[in-house]
Amino acid sequence: MPNSAPKHFPLIAAIDLGSNSFHMVLAKTDQREIRILERLGEKVQLAAGINAELELQDDAIERGLACLRRFAQLISDLPQGAVRIVGTSSLRVAHNRQDFIRRAEEILGHDVDVISGREEARLIYLGVSHSLADTPGKRLVVDIGGGSTEFIIGQQFESQLRGSLQMGCVSFTQRFFKDGMVTPARYAQAYTAARLELMELEQSLRRMGWQDTVGASGTIRSVGQALAAAGLTNGEITNSGLTWLKRKVLKIGDTRKIDIAGVKPERSAILPAGLAIIEAIFDALNLEQMAPCDGALREGVLYDLLGRHQHEDVRERSIQSLMERSHVDFEHAQKVESKALEALEQVAEAWQLNEEWHSDMLSWAARVHEVGLDIAHYHYHKHGAYLVEHSDLAGFSRQDQQMLALLVRGHRRNIPKERFAEFSGESQQLLHLCILLRFAILLHHIRGSQEVPKLELTAKTNSLHIRFPEQWLDNNPLTLADFQKEAGWLERIDFTLTAE
């Protein structure tokens, strides 16, 4: 199994590449606790830099990279695995995100994961839960970001319903208040757009129900601080408070002239959009009040990162759940996994497969390679790849799921080499992992108690030689035929497989 020995990093860091701001937290770890040492945040507004063709413009890219150069100083000495960087809404939608990600990774020295909206929601809930008292009952958490808004209902540290909607304070500002003018008509348009977006989720949220409502974003905190500064509340958001603030903003009528106690100057421009979204949420969900909270995505990333190294990796639970839902043969999957990891040990040096994610990815692929059988045997590797890529797998980034899906897609018959080439930095390593997976599956083609011998593997970049015990292949003609057929499949991708 991967991660057999928990790692301990005395310092860990999380970076949140949000649509409005970039944030970083550096923390000291002690057992299962985290103590924040440093918080950094800069308004970058990636969402404002996305054009009609859904491409990040050069000035937005440069703003982001300049911010990351400053962040890089604090994490330059941290080892791989001690830092996690996540991209959210704007990087999800930008067609040229890989250009930005490549340059960001060069600056930071660590991988950037673009996470789905539902995964973002899970991490937000985790961050909020660790910053609040562990009270009984269900909690609704709302986070209004620059490009999306996340909704989560959960209990204690476990989220039970997660959703993400394409509405945010920066994207709505660009859409309704781009020139800075705030009129009743424009505000009504923003409110209506938010209500329409909320129709996708409001019934599901209402059916599940909740006892407490928490807001976990800078926008929500700004509104709460404005109401507190006016003496209207103690920081919580209420319907009457929203009505007061809305009138005040509409009376001012220009985002460049907004100067409201409690609202930071850099947040003035996006306040009307955020206010319209909050009012729509209150009306759609019939809320009476919302309590702002300091915990958010970056804190959730920290606790998730800590869990990965303390035998609480949520990804393991996600894989287990997918296997159960798909009625996978657990015993067979375990045998394939064991043989694949055993083979990996022999070729890791030659194929440069020494990183933790290599063994993780191979292990997970071995366990879920047959999930598609639950749909149909015909083309089950393609069905399985679709399920892996599009299922809600908590803890996995989009790229993680795409890579895992590709291994499942390539575990039998023709290998789609052009798909592997799409992962430019890891294409060769992924291809080698796929070959190891296919090798392990072939050895267990005959299910049951057949003894699989110890083998010697000799690997070069484009070849793999397998030495079986003497006479073993002669005594197992089906396995011999399988390997001869496999050699033909691999020859199509210019790879040589030999056995003796």
C-alpha positions in Angstrom: 0.0 0.0 0.0 1.3 3.5 -0.7 2.0 5.9 2.2 2.8 2.9 4.6 4.9 5.2 6.8 3.3 8.6 7.8 5.5 11.5 7.1 6.0 14.4 9.5 6.7 17.8 8.1 7.4 20.4 10.9 6.2 23.1 8.5 3.5 22.9 5.9 2.0 25.6 3.6 -1.2 26.0 1.6 -1.7 28.5 -1.3 -5.1 29.3 -2.6 -5.1 30.8 -6.2 -8.5 32.4 -5.9 -10.4 34.4 -8.6 -10.2 37.5 -6.5 -7.2 37.1 -4.2 -4.2 34.8 -3.8 -3.7 33.6 -0.2 -1.0 31.7 1.5 -0.7 30.2 5.0 2.4 28.8 6.6 1.9 26.6 9.6 3.8 24.6 12.2 2.5 21.0 12.8 2.4 19.3 16.2 0.8 15.9 16.2 -2.6 16.5 14.7 -2.7 20.2 15.4 -1.7 23.2 13.2 -0.4 26.5 14.4 -0.5 29.3 11.9 2.8 31.2 11.6 2.2 33.5 8.6 -0.7 34.6 6.5 -0.3 36.5 3.2 -2.9 37.7 0.9 -3.0 39.8 -2.2 -5.8 41.0 -4.5 -4.9 39.7 -7.9 -8.4 39.5 -9.6 -7.7 36.7 -12.1 -11.5 36.7 -12.8 -11.3 40.3 -14.1 -8.5 39.2 -16.4 -10.5 36.6 -18.4 -11.7 37.8 -21.8 -14.7 36.7 -23.8 -12.7 33.8 -25.3 -12.2 32.5 -21.7 -8.4 33.2 -21.8 -6.4 34.8 -19.1 -5.0 38.1 -20.4 -1.3 38.9 -20.0 -1.8 41.6 -17.3 -3.7 39.2 -15.1 -1.1 36.5 -15.6 1.7 39.0 -14.6 -0.3 40.2 -11.5 -0.6 36.6 -10.4 3.0 35.6 -11.1 4.3 38.8 -9.3 2.3 37.8 -6.2 3.7 34.2 -6.4 7.3 35.4 -6.5 6.7 37.1 -3.2 5.0 34.0 -1.8 7.9 31.8 -3.0 10.4 33.2 -0.5 8.5 31.7 2.4 8.3 28.2 1.0 11.6 27.9 -0.9 13.1 25.5 1.7 10.0 23.3 2.1 10.3 19.8 0.7 7.9 18.2 -1.8 4.7 17.1 -0.1 4.8 19.9 2.5 3.1 22.4 0.2 -0.2 22.2 -1.6 -1.3 24.8 -4.1 -4.9 24.8 -5.4 -6.5 26.8 -8.2 -10.2 27.5 -8.2 -12.9 29.0 -10.5 -10.8 31.2 -12.8 -8.3 28.5 -13.5 -11.1 26.0 -14.0 -12.6 28.0 -16.8 -9.5 29.6 -18.4 -8.5 27.8 -21.6 -4.9 28.9 -21.3 -4.5 27.9 -17.7 -1.7 25.5 -18.4 0.5 28.5 -19.5 -0.1 30.1 -16.2 0.3 26.9 -14.2 3.6 26.0 -15.9 5.1 29.4 -15.0 3.7 29.3 -11.5 5.2 25.9 -10.8 8.6 27.2 -12.0 8.4 30.0 -9.5 7.1 28.0 -6.6 8.9 24.7 -7.1 5.7 22.8 -6.3 2.8 21.4 -8.3 -0.4 23.4 -8.8 -3.7 21.5 -8.6 -6.8 22.9 -10.2 -9.7 21.5 -8.1 -13.3 21.1 -9.0 -16.0 23.2 -7.4 -17.2 20.3 -5.3 -13.7 19.6 -4.1 -13.3 23.3 -3.3 -16.5 23.1 -1.3 -15.3 20.1 0.7 -12.0 21.8 1.6 -13.8 25.0 2.6 -16.0 23.1 4.9 -13.0 21.4 6.4 -11.3 24.7 7.1 -14.5 26.2 8.6 -15.1 23.1 10.8 -11.6 23.4 12.3 -12.1 27.1 13.1 -15.5 26.7 14.9 -16.7 24.9 18.0 -17.7 21.3 17.4 -21.4 21.8 18.0 -24.2 19.2 17.3 -26.5 19.5 14.3 -26.1 20.4 10.7 -24.3 23.5 9.5 -24.7 25.4 6.2 -21.5 27.0 5.0 -21.5 29.6 2.2 -18.3 30.9 0.5 -18.6 33.7 -2.1 -15.4 33.7 -4.1 -14.4 35.9 -7.0 -15.7 33.5 -9.7 -17.9 30.9 -7.9 -19.9 30.4 -4.8 -19.8 27.2 -2.8 -22.5 25.7 -0.6 -21.9 22.9 1.9 -24.1 21.2 4.5 -22.3 19.0 7.0 -21.9 17.8 10.5 -18.8 18.1 12.6 -15.9 17.6 10.2 -17.8 15.7 7.5 -19.5 17.4 4.6 -22.7 15.7 3.4 -23.9 17.9 0.5 -21.6 20.0 -1.6 -22.4 22.4 -4.5 -20.7 25.1 -6.5 -22.4 27.8 -8.6 -20.9 30.0 -11.3 -21.4 33.4 -9.6 -18.8 35.4 -7.8 -18.1 39.0 -6.6 -15.5 39.6 -9.3 -17.3 38.0 -12.3 -20.6 39.7 -11.3 -18.8 43.0 -11.0 -17.4 42.6 -14.5 -20.8 41.7 -15.7 -23.1 44.3 -14.1 -20.9 47.1 -12.6 -17.8 47.2 -14.9 -17.8 51.0 -15.3 -18.3 51.4 -11.5 -21.9 52.8 -11.7 -24.4 51.2 -9.3 -28.0 51.8 -10.2 -31.2 50.1 -8.9 -31.7 48.5 -12.3 -28.2 47.0 -12.5 -28.4 45.8 -8.9 -31.7 44.1 -9.7 -30.1 42.4 -12.7 -27.3 41.1 -10.5 -29.8 39.9 -7.9 -31.9 38.2 -10.5 -28.9 36.5 -12.1 -27.9 35.1 -8.7 -31.5 33.9 -8.0 -31.6 32.1 -11.3 -28.2 30.4 -10.6 -29.4 29.4 -7.1 -32.4 27.5 -8.6 -29.9 24.7 -9.4 -29.2 24.0 -5.7 -31.8 25.6 -3.4 -34.2 22.6 -3.3 -31.5 20.1 -2.5 -30.2 22.4 0.3 -33.7 23.0 1.7 -34.5 19.2 1.7 -31.4 18.4 3.8 -31.9 21.3 6.2 -29.5 22.8 8.7 -29.4 24.5 12.1 -26.6 27.1 11.8 -25.4 29.2 8.8 -21.8 30.3 8.4 -20.2 32.5 5.8 -16.6 31.9 5.0 -15.3 34.5 2.5 -13.8 38.0 2.5 -17.0 39.3 0.9 -19.2 38.0 3.7 -16.8 39.2 6.4 -16.8 42.7 4.8 -20.6 42.9 4.9 -20.5 41.7 8.5 -17.9 44.2 9.5 -19.8 47.1 7.8 -22.9 46.1 9.8 -20.9 45.9 13.0 -19.2 49.3 12.4 -22.7 50.8 12.0 -23.8 49.3 15.3 -26.5 47.3 13.6 -25.2 43.8 14.6 -22.3 42.2 16.4 -20.8 41.2 13.0 -23.4 38.7 11.9 -25.4 39.4 8.7 -29.2 39.9 9.0 -32.0 40.8 6.6 -32.5 44.2 8.1 -28.7 44.8 7.9 -28.6 43.9 4.2 -31.5 46.3 3.5 -29.6 49.1 5.2 -26.3 48.4 3.4 -28.1 48.0 0.1 -29.7 51.5 0.4 -26.4 53.0 1.4 -24.6 51.5 -1.6 -27.3 52.5 -4.1 -27.4 56.1 -2.7 -23.6 56.4 -3.3 -24.1 54.9 -6.8 -20.5 54.6 -7.8 -18.0 51.9 -6.6 -15.2 54.4 -6.8 -16.9 56.6 -4.2 -17.8 53.8 -1.7 -16.2 54.6 1.6 -18.1 52.6 4.3 -16.6 51.9 7.7 -15.6 48.2 8.1 -15.1 47.7 4.3 -11.5 47.7 3.2 -10.8 50.1 0.2 -9.7 47.2 -2.0 -13.1 45.5 -1.5 -15.2 48.6 -2.3 -15.4 47.9 -6.0 -16.8 44.4 -5.6 -19.1 45.2 -2.7 -22.3 45.8 -4.7 -21.9 42.4 -6.6 -21.2 40.6 -3.4 -24.2 42.3 -1.6 -26.5 41.3 -4.5 -25.4 37.6 -4.2 -25.8 37.6 -0.4 -29.3 39.1 -0.7 -30.2 36.5 -3.3 -28.9 33.7 -1.0 -30.9 35.0 2.0 -34.1 35.1 0.0 -33.7 31.8 -1.8 -32.9 29.9 1.4 -35.1 31.9 3.7 -32.1 32.8 6.0 -32.5 35.0 9.0 -28.8 35.5 9.8 -25.4 34.3 8.8 -22.3 34.4 11.0 -19.0 35.2 9.3 -16.1 32.8 9.9 -12.3 33.2 9.5 -11.7 29.6 8.4 -11.8 29.0 4.6 -10.3 27.1 1.7 -6.6 27.6 2.6 -7.1 26.3 6.2 -9.0 23.3 4.7 -6.1 22.6 2.4 -3.7 22.6 5.4 -5.8 20.2 7.4 -6.3 18.0 4.3 -2.5 18.0 3.7 -1.9 17.1 7.3 -4.4 14.2 7.1 -2.7 12.8 4.0 0.5 12.2 6.0 -1.3 10.9 9.1 -3.2 7.9 7.6 -6.4 10.0 7.1 -6.1 10.5 3.4 -9.6 11.2 2.1 -8.5 10.0 -1.3 -8.3 6.4 0.1 -11.9 6.7 1.3 -12.9 8.0 -2.2 -11.3 5.0 -3.9 -12.9 2.6 -1.4 -16.3 4.1 -2.0 -16.0 4.0 -5.8 -15.0 0.3 -5.6 -18.0 -0.5 -3.4 -20.4 1.4 -5.6 -19.1 -0.4 -8.6 -19.1 -3.9 -7.1 -15.3 -4.4 -7.7 -13.8 -7.8 -6.9 -11.7 -6.6 -3.9 -9.6 -9.7 -3.7 -8.6 -9.6 -7.3 -7.9 -5.9 -7.2 -5.7 -6.4 -4.2 -3.7 -9.0 -6.0 -3.2 -6.8 -9.1 -2.2 -3.9 -6.8 0.3 -6.0 -4.9 2.0 -7.3 -8.1 2.0 -3.8 -9.7 3.8 -2.2 -6.7 6.2 -5.1 -6.5 7.1 -4.6 -10.2 7.4 -0.8 -9.6 10.1 -1.4 -7.0 12.2 -3.2 -9.6 12.0 -0.6 -12.3 11.6 2.6 -10.3 15.2 3.7 -10.8 15.4 3.0 -14.5 12.1 4.6 -15.2 12.4 7.5 -12.7 9.3 6.5 -10.8 10.6 7.3 -7.3 8.0 10.0 -6.3 5.2 9.3 -3.9 2.5 10.1 -6.5 3.8 7.3 -8.8 3.1 4.6 -6.3 -0.2 6.2 -5.2 -1.4 6.5 -8.8 -0.5 2.9 -9.7 -2.1 1.6 -6.5 -5.3 3.4 -7.1 -5.5 2.4 -10.8 -5.0 -1.2 -9.9 -7.9 -1.0 -7.4 -10.4 0.7 -9.7 -9.3 -0.7 -13.1 -12.5 -2.9 -13.3 -15.1 -0.4 -12.2 -16.5 -0.2 -15.7 -17.6 -3.8 -15.5 -20.5 -2.6 -13.5 -21.9 -1.0 -16.7 -20.9 -3.6 -19.3 -18.1 -5.9 -20.2 -17.8 -4.5 -23.8 -15.4 -1.6 -23.7 -15.4 -1.7 -19.9 -12.0 0.0 -19.7 -13.6 3.0 -21.4 -16.7 3.0 -19.1 -14.3 2.8 -16.2 -12.2 5.7 -17.4 -15.4 7.8 -17.7 -16.5 6.9 -14.2 -13.2 7.7 -12.7 -12.8 11.1 -14.5 -16.4 12.3 -13.8 -17.2 10.9 -10.4 -17.1 13.1 -7.3 -13.8 11.8 -5.8 -13.1 13.8 -2.7 -9.4 14.7 -2.3 -8.5 14.4 -5.9 -7.7 17.4 -8.2 -9.0 17.5 -11.7 -5.6 16.5 -13.1 -5.4 13.6 -10.6 -8.7 12.2 -11.8 -7.7 12.7 -15.5 -4.4 10.8 -15.0 -6.1 8.0 -13.0 -8.8 7.8 -15.7 -6.2 7.5 -18.4 -4.5 4.6 -16.6 -7.8 2.8 -16.4 -8.5 3.6 -20.1 -5.1 2.2 -21.1 -5.1 -0.9 -19.0 -6.2 -3.2 -21.8 -6.2 -3.4 -25.6 -5.0 -0.3 -27.5 -3.0 2.3 -25.6 -4.1 5.9 -26.5 -0.6 7.3 -26.7 -1.8 10.7 -27.9 -3.8 11.1 -24.7 -0.7 10.4 -22.6 1.1 13.1 -24.6 -1.4 15.7 -23.2 0.3 15.4 -19.8 3.5 17.0 -21.2 5.6 16.9 -18.0 4.5 13.4 -16.9 3.6 11.6 -20.1 6.5 9.2 -20.1 6.1 8.4 -16.4 2.3 7.8 -16.9 3.0 5.6 -19.9 5.4 3.5 -17.8 2.9 3.3 -15.0 0.3 2.1 -17.5 2.6 -0.6 -18.7 3.2 -1.8 -15.1 -0.5 -1.9 -14.5 -1.1 -4.0 -17.7 1.8 -6.3 -16.7 0.2 -7.0 -13.2 -3.3 -7.5 -14.8 -1.9 -10.1 -17.3 -0.2 -12.1 -14.5 -3.6 -12.4 -12.8 -5.6 -13.0 -15.9 -6.4 -16.4 -14.5 -8.4 -15.6 -11.3 -8.3 -17.8 -8.3 -5.5 -19.3 -6.2 -2.9 -19.8 -9.0 0.6 -19.0 -7.6 2.3 -16.1 -9.4 6.0 -16.5 -9.3 8.7 -14.0 -8.4 10.0 -12.3 -11.6 13.0 -10.3 -12.6 12.3 -7.2 -14.5 14.9 -5.3 -16.5 13.7 -1.9 -17.8 15.0 0.6 -20.3 13.2 3.7 -21.6 11.4 1.9 -24.4 11.7 -1.7 -23.3 10.9 -4.2 -20.6 12.4 -7.7 -20.2 10.8 -10.2 -17.9 12.6 -13.3 -16.7 10.3 -16.1 -15.4 11.4 -19.1 -13.4 12.8 -21.9 -15.7 10.0 -23.8 -17.5 7.3 -21.7 -15.9 6.0 -20.2 -19.2 6.1 -23.6 -20.9 3.8 -24.9 -18.1 1.5 -21.9 -18.4 0.7 -21.6 -22.1 -2.2 -19.1 -21.6 0.1 -16.7 -19.8 2.7 -17.1 -22.6 0.0 -16.3 -25.2 -1.1 -13.3 -23.1 2.4 -11.9 -23.1 2.9 -12.5 -26.8 -0.4 -10.6 -27.5 0.6 -7.8 -25.1 4.0 -7.5 -27.0 1.9 -6.8 -30.1 -0.1 -4.0 -28.4 3.0 -2.4 -27.0 4.8 -2.5 -30.3 2.1 -0.1 -31.6 3.5 2.6 -29.2 7.1 1.7 -30.1 7.7 -0.2 -26.9 9.4 -3.6 -26.8 8.2 -6.3 -24.3 10.2 -9.5 -24.1 10.0 -12.5 -21.8 11.9 -15.7 -21.1 
